[in-house]
């Protein structure tokens, strides 16, 4: 890890990833510890969030720490014209580490270069979401028993979806095969496909979510089409309902296959999937508590 901050999943080696996953399993057995007693976290969310912010704050509280910060940039001095640099330098005076979400790509890296204390990226635009990736990896390992040699199908908004970008990069260590299902307008960006080609990782692209593709999957990773990333509302309306997973589509899928989703869900997974034992997205969100406890312990060297 670079400077003890976690900004990109690329900051983690294979050994780092496995260490965090092992630590997450320990925290799942015993989530309440006093590792952060006497420490204060700055939780700065310039962009709306429910699961990420609450799970980070819960992780900090369960580890005995205190939280200061904000869940809405509108209540900060940013509305008065304060720069991100000044906000970070001010908060850095009061805390032992910073958890930050921002709508601008690269904002978390910039913050880590300014702050004296570690920064954890809780999502920066369409770029990276490394803590989500760690809970995804933990969920995959728990359900599949391994991270090695898995067939992973990613569906939906692969252009703006920072969760799929980060997961793709993390899985490079574990010899996966990827299937990308997206309309041309939202397909996986070329930079990530080149990344896989350089790493020698096979991938296949599809424009339709067929049962043939689903039946080959070990992990079916659904994503919503993110309205907030679109500058043209008409483009959003055109693609928002392009893929809807229904329970009947899982009938012949592998017994061990799991459906993941970073949430929030809109309508890309029908509610009739929720009771299927292959649906794992709510448990996946719960795993975020343990993964984020492990990340905090890692960046602070605890």
Secondary structure, DSSP 8 states (H G I E B T S, - for coil): -BTTBB-SGGGS-HHHHHHHHHHHHHHHH-----TTTT-EEEEEESS--SHHHHHHHHHHHHTT-EEEEES-GGGSGGGGT--HHHHHHHHHTT-SEEEEEESSTTHHHHHHHH-SSEEEEEEETTTB-HHHHHHHHHHHHHHHS-STT-EEEEES-TTT-HHHHHHHHHGGGGT-EEEEE--GGG---HHHHHHHHHHT--EEEESS--HHHHHT-SEEEE----GGG-S-HHHHHHHTTS--B-GGGGTTS-TT-EEEE-S--SSSB-GGGTTSTTB-HHHHHHHHHHHHHHHHHHHHT-
